[in-house]
Amino acid sequence: MFLQPDDLHGLVSEQFGSDRRLAALDRLTGGTKKGVYRLRLDDGTTVILYVWAAGENYWPPSPTVPDDPFTDASGADLFAASHAALIAAGVRVPYLMMIDRDSSHLDADIALVEDAGALKLDALLEHDPVTAAAPLAALGDALRRMHTVFGPHYGKVAAITGGEASRARRAEDVIVDRALGHLDAAAARDARLADAHQRITAHVRHLRSAVTPREEYGLVHGELGPDHVLVTPAGEAVMIDFEGLAYFDVEWDHAWLQMRFGESYPALRPVDLDPHRLEFYRYAQTLSLIEGPLRIADTDFPDRKWMLDLAEWNITKALAAT
C-alpha cells in the first residue's frame, strides 16, 4: 500500500511548522527500489520524500556474489553515505533536509530532499539538445571529479567509510562471477541463452583474460543514465538515485554512460579509460540487462512490456557478440 496524505501530517507539521499543511501528494513513477513522492504544501512550496519500504521495492530476491559492490544498492544508510561522498567530491545532488532511520514518522526509513524539478536530462536531450548542452557539460565536469577521487580498495562507499574494504580478489573477477550468475538465471528463462550458455561463458572469460591488474579505484555511480540527472530551472545538472555509489573501476560507469547517452556521450569528455576493461564491463552489463528485466517482469511491476523489450534488445546483443 502506497502512502496517503493522512500518513504525513505529523511529518509535515514537525518539519515545516504547524501553520503549513500538505495540499497534495504525488507518487512519482520510475523508481523500482524506493518510493519517491512530491509533497505539495499549501504555500506553494514542494519537497521530495524518499521512502525505503518493502512495499515500494519491486525487485524480488536473487542469488548474489558476496563481494559484488553493486548488489542491494538501496537503503537510507547507503543514501546518506553516498550523499556525503558526492558533496565532498563537488557533485551537485539534491539538498538533504532530513533523514530518519529510526521509523520515527513511518514504518520505513525516509529522507526529505530538495525538489530539483521534474525535468530530466534524457527529456532535454531528446527535445531540446541545444539547451541540454550546458547541463551535459556540467555533468561531465562532475563525473571527472568523481572519477579522480581514488581509493585503494573497491566496495560500496558506505562499506569503505566503515572500514569494510574488500581485499580478497581482483574487481574484474567479481564481475566474472556476477556476469555468469546473471547468465545462469537468464538462461533458465530463455532457451536461446540456454543453448548459447557455453559460448557466452567462453566469451566472458576471454574478455576477462585481456584485463590487466589495477590497484586504484574511483567513485562510480553504478548505473548512471540521463534519467538519473535532473536539470533545474537554472540549468544545473543534479545527480539522483546514487545509493549504489561505490569505489570501483571507472570503466564500469563509462560502459553504462556510453550505452545510455549514445551520441551525446563524447560531450561528457571522459577520463582516460582502459579499452579492454571497458569492453569486458560492457558485456557484463549486457547480461545484467537481460537477467534483471526478466526477473522484474515476473512481478507486478507496472510496465512489464518495457522490461521484456529491454531484455530482448540485450539478448540480441549478447548472442551477436559470441
N, C-alpha and C positions, 0 to 999 in steps of 0.2 A: 504494500500500500504506500503510495507516494504521499509526500507532505501536503497538508491542507493549511489554509491561513490560520485556523484556530490553534495549530500546533506552535505557532511562532510569536504569539502576542507577548509572552514573557520575555523572550529573547529580544524582541524589538524594543520593548519598554526599558529593559536593562541597558541596552547598547545605545539607544538614541533618545531616551527620556520618555517620561510618561505622557508628555504632551504630543507625541508623534505616534501615528498609527500606521499599520500595514494596510495599504489601499488595494494591492493586488499581488498575487504570487504566480509567477510564470515558471513552469518547469521547462528548462531548455533541452533541446534534443542534441544528439551527437555523442554524448558520453556513454560509455559501456561499463565503467568500473565504479563510478561515483555519481551521485545525483548533483545536478547543477541547477540552481534556482535563482531567478531575478526577483528581488524584493522591491516593490514599488511603494514608497512611503507617501503619506498624504501631503507632504510639502513638495512633491515632485522629484525628490532625490531617489536614486536607485543604488542598490548594492547587490553583490553576488554571494550566494550561500553555497558552499560545498558540503555535501553530506556523504560520509563514508559508512554505508549501512549495507547489510547483506541483501536487502530488497532492492537496492539500487545497482547491484553488480550483476550483470547478465552472464558473466563468464562462469561456466562450470569448471570444477577442478580438473586437472590433468597431471600426468607424470611430469616431473621437472628434473633438471640437472642440479644437484645440490649447490654448486658454486656458480651457477648462471646468475649474473647480476641483474638480468632483465626479467626475471620471473617475479610474480606477486608485486608488481610495481604500482601499488595503490595503498593509501592509508595516510592518516593525519601526521604520523611521525615522519614518514618519508617526505610528505609535502613540506613540513616545517624545516627539515634539514636541507632539502633541495632549494627551497625559497631563500634560505640564508646564504647558501653557497652561490647562488646566482646573483644575489645582491652584492656579495663580496667581489664577484667577478665583473661587476659593472653591467649586468644584463637587466634590461627593463622587464619587470614582471608586475602583476597586479599588487598594489599595496595591501599588505596584510593588516586587517583591522583587529581581528581577534581569532583565537583558535581555542577550541575546547576539546580536550582529550579525556575528560572525566565524566562525560554524559551528563553534564550539569543542566543542559537545556533540552536535549533529545536523547533518545536511546540510541545514540550514534555519536561518533566523532564528527565535529563540524568546524568550519572556518568561514569567517566573513571577510570578503576581499573587495577591493575597488571594482566597480563596474567600468571596465575599459571599453565598453561598447559592444555592439553586435556585428560590426564589420570585420570579417576575417580576410586575411591576405589572399586566400585562394579565390574568393569572390572578386577582389580588386584586380588580381592578375588576369582574371577572365574578362572582366567588363571594362576595366579602366587601367590598362598596363602603364600608361604614362604616369598617372598618379601613384601607381604601385612602385615606381622606380625608387623613390626616396625611402619608404619603409623596407623595401627589399635590400637596399644598400645598408640600412641601419641594422637589419638582421644579420647581414654578412659581417659587419663590424662586431656584433655581439658574439657570433659564432667563433670568430678568430680569438676573441678574448677568452671564451670558454676553452677552446682547443689548444690554448697556450698556457692554461693553468694545469700544471703537471703534478702527478703523484707517482710514487714508486710501486704502488700496488693497484690492482683493479678491484672493483666492487661498488655496490651502491654507496652513495655519498653518506647516507646515514650510518652504514656499517663502517666505513673508513674513518669517519669522525669519531665513532665509538670504539675505535681500536680493533675492529674485527676484519683486518685486512686478509685477503685471500692470497696465500703464498704457495699453495700446493702444486700448481701446474700452470702451464702457459695459457694465456687467454684464448688463443686460437684452438686449443684442444677442448676447451669448454664449448666453443661454438661447434666443433665437430659433433660432440655428444648431443648438443641442442638440436642441430640440423637433422641428425639421424633419428632422434626421438620424434621430431616433427614428421619425418618421412614415415616412420613406423605407424604413427597414429593416422596419418592421412591415407596411407596405403590400405588400412583397414576399412576405409570409407570409399575408396575409389579403385576400381580394378585396373585402370591404366597405370596407376602408381605401383600397385602390387606387382604387375608384370615387369615394370621397369626398375624395381627396387634395387636389384644388383647393380645395374648401370648407374643409377643415381648415387648409390653408395660409393662406387668406384670414382665417380666424378668429384664428390665431396672430398674424398681422401686425396685425389690428385691435386685439387686446388689447395688443400691444406699443405701439401708437401712443398709447395713453392714459397711458403711464407717463412721468413727468417725471424729469429728471436728478437724481442723488444722488451725493455725494462722500464718504460716510461709511458704513462697513461694520462690522457687529457679528460676534461669534463665533457661528457656527452649527454644529450637529451634522451636518446634511446630510440625514438621513433618520430622525429620532427618532420612535419609536413606543413604546408601553408595553411592548413586548417587548424594548426596549433599556434597560430600567430594572429593576435587581434591588432587592428590598426585604429588608433584613437583619432578623434577629430583633428588633433594637432599633427597627425601623421606619424606618431610613434609606433614602433613595432613592439608589441607586448607578448612575450612568450608565456604560454599556458600549458597545462597537462604535463607537468615536468616531474611528477613523483618518481619516475624511473631514472632520474639523474644519477649518473654513475661516473666513476673513473674507469675509462676503457680506451681501446684504440679508437682514435678519432675517425678512422675509416668506417667504423660502424655507423656513425652519424651520416657520413657522406654517402654511403651506399643508399640510405633512406632518402637523403636530400636529392641525390641525382634522380632517383625514381620518382619522387613526389613533386619536385619543382620542374623537371623536364627542361624545356628550352630556357627557362629563367634561371637555371642553376648557375651558369657562369657568372651571373651578376652578384653572386654571394662571395666571389673571389676567395676560394678556399685556400687553406694552408697546404703545404706540400704533403702529398699522400703516397703511400706505398701501393703501387698498382696491383701487386699480387694479393696483398691483404684485402684491398678494396674488392677485387673480383671474387674472392672467396666469401667475404661477408655479404656481397650482393646475392650470391646464390643461396646462402644460408637463409637470408631474409625472404627470398622467393619461396622456400619451403615453409617458412613460418606463416607466410601469407596464403598458404594453402590450408595448413592444419588449423590455424586459428579461426578463419572464417567458416570452415566446415564444422568445427566444434560448436561455435556460437549459433550456427544455423540450426542446430538440433534443439535449441532452447526457444523461449518465447520472445526472442529479440524481434522488435517490430519491423525491421527492414531485412527480412531473411533473403529475399531475392538479391539484394545488393551484395550481401556476403557471399552467396553462391556464385554470383558473377565474378567477384574478386578472386575467389578460389579458382574458378575456371580459367581466368586470364593467366594466373600464375602456374597452373598445371601445364598449360601450353608452353610457357617459358621454361619450366623445369625440364620438360621432356625434350624440348628443342635443343637444349644445351648438352645432352648426352649422346 
